[in-house]
């Protein structure tokens, strides 16, 4: 199992639009093969900073999602809203 963490920084005038897009697509991301969880967090001190945490059974499942039309369409809607380049990490829980 892996966790994908993505940090996204949005222009303040676009945060509501991002939240709307995420609300629309998150049920479909959650249903994607191999996805076992999806969460969205908002930074307490910087309201333009969001993090997504998604968990995947296998790295191949994440890669299949990243190559999908769902990902491309979502990214196409989200990317123009950014104030800074997104950052992403794939990590493994070492406490299990």
C-alpha angles and dihedrals in degrees: 000000000000134000123218115207118192123185115202126183116200134191106257092242090058103049094094090050091051092049089052092050091047092050090052098048103032095083089055093046090050090053093050114119110272097011109128099173145001128195135175122208131186121208113248095218102035112042091194093063120088134173129202120202115193126175123211133189093223137009088239090061090054091048091049089053092047090055094047129106088240090062094043093049093047093047091048090057095042106041097069089057095060124114090191138015114282118247124210138187133184110210139176125220107244096189096073 
